[in-house]
């Protein structure tokens, strides 16, 4: 499996509203999938976005991934990691300005690029708030 950028998201409320916000942040319409690990997919001109409403990741490198209900994976169609990061950062920023989600942007589940949380909240969602 190749390296990729992911945005882990904890909505703090039902996921349905998040799907709409992610679609707006991505500038397209998320389509439900029938088979595969992703629940929704969106094809952009130079990237594929996969939204999973559950995942099996646990704490790693000090990040409690298990506290984030949703993961959005960004994969550049041409394998251009710089372009992929630009897309992931743009989507992260669009979600962060909404100020209602806990977010962590990572590269290959190894390096944290950025984090965001709702106003007055700690960096990571509270334990057991899933």
LINJOZI-V345095 format. One record per residue. N is the residue number from 1. PHI is phi in degrees with one decimal (999 if undefined). NEAR is the number of other ideal C-beta (glycine too) atoms within 8 Angstrom. D_CENTER is the distance of its C-alpha to the mean C-alpha in Angstrom with 2 decimals. Layout:
n->[N/N]
phi->[PHI/PHI]
near->[NEAR/NEAR]
d_center->[D_CENTER/D_CENTER]
This chain:
n->[1/2/3/4/5/6/7/8/9/10/11/12/13/14/15/16/17/18/19/20/21/22/23/24/25/26/27/28/29/30/31/32/33/34/35/36/37/38/39/40/41/42/43/44/45/46/47/48/49/50/51/52/53/54/55/56/57/58/59/60/61/62/63/64/65/66/67/68/69/70/71/72/73/74/75/76/77/78/79/80/81/82/83/84/85/86/87/88/89/90/91/92/93/94/95/96/97/98/99/100/101/102/103/104/105/106/107/108/109/110/111/112/113/114/115/116/117/118/119/120/121/122/123/124/125/126/127/128/129/130]
phi->[999/-82.7/-68.9/-160.1/-99.9/-134.6/-117.3/-89.4/-130.8/-114.6/-75.5/73.6/-159.1/-52.7/-68.9/-54.5/-65.2/-62.1/-57.6/-65.1/-65.5/-64.7/-59.3/-63.8/-64.5/-88.0/76.3/-157.9/-110.3/-74.9/-104.8/-63.3/-102.9/-97.4/-124.2/118.8/-72.7/-83.0/-87.7/-138.4/-140.7/-143.3/-99.0/-100.9/-61.0/-128.2/-157.1/-118.4/-113.8/-122.5/-110.3/-111.5/-86.3/-149.9/-154.5/-112.0/-75.3/-112.7/-60.4/-156.0/54.1/81.3/-103.8/-81.8/-55.1/-65.2/-83.6/-99.6/-72.3/-122.1/-132.6/-110.3/-103.6/-111.3/-128.1/-75.1/-62.4/-100.0/74.6/-82.0/-64.9/-66.4/-66.0/-58.9/-64.6/-60.5/-63.3/-61.4/-64.0/-63.3/-64.9/-55.5/-60.5/-61.2/-74.9/-64.2/-68.1/-70.9/59.2/-127.5/-125.0/-85.4/-134.3/-141.8/-98.2/-131.2/-110.1/54.9/57.5/-116.1/-127.9/-80.1/-95.6/-161.5/-137.6/-151.5/-146.4/-59.4/-53.9/77.1/-105.9/-72.2/-56.0/-105.8/-61.0/-62.3/-62.5/76.7/-100.7/-107.9]
near->[1/5/5/10/14/12/15/13/15/14/12/9/5/6/9/6/9/13/11/8/11/15/11/8/10/12/5/8/5/13/7/6/9/4/3/6/4/10/7/13/12/13/7/11/3/9/13/10/15/11/16/12/8/6/8/4/9/6/7/8/7/4/11/9/13/8/12/14/9/15/12/13/12/15/11/12/7/6/6/8/8/6/11/14/11/8/14/14/11/9/15/14/8/11/15/11/6/8/6/6/14/16/15/13/13/14/10/8/9/6/7/9/11/10/10/9/11/9/5/3/7/5/5/11/13/7/6/4/8/7]
d_center->[18.07/17.10/14.89/11.49/8.59/5.21/2.59/4.05/5.31/9.04/10.71/14.22/15.63/15.61/12.54/14.64/14.37/10.59/10.90/13.36/11.55/8.64/11.72/13.48/10.95/10.99/14.71/15.24/15.56/13.31/15.88/16.16/16.96/20.09/19.83/17.26/14.40/11.92/12.80/12.03/12.30/12.93/15.24/15.71/18.88/17.55/14.17/12.66/9.23/8.76/7.22/8.65/9.94/11.36/11.41/14.20/12.97/15.26/15.99/16.30/17.43/17.63/14.02/14.15/11.13/13.17/12.87/9.24/9.73/6.59/4.23/3.23/6.01/8.17/11.82/14.73/17.66/20.19/18.62/18.68/16.41/17.33/16.43/13.08/12.40/13.82/11.60/8.34/10.31/11.50/8.42/7.45/11.16/11.49/9.30/11.07/14.41/14.22/14.73/13.85/10.55/10.07/7.24/7.44/6.96/8.90/11.18/12.42/11.66/14.72/14.28/12.46/12.31/11.58/11.06/11.71/13.33/15.48/19.01/21.23/18.69/18.21/15.35/14.04/14.36/17.86/18.74/19.50/17.62/15.67]
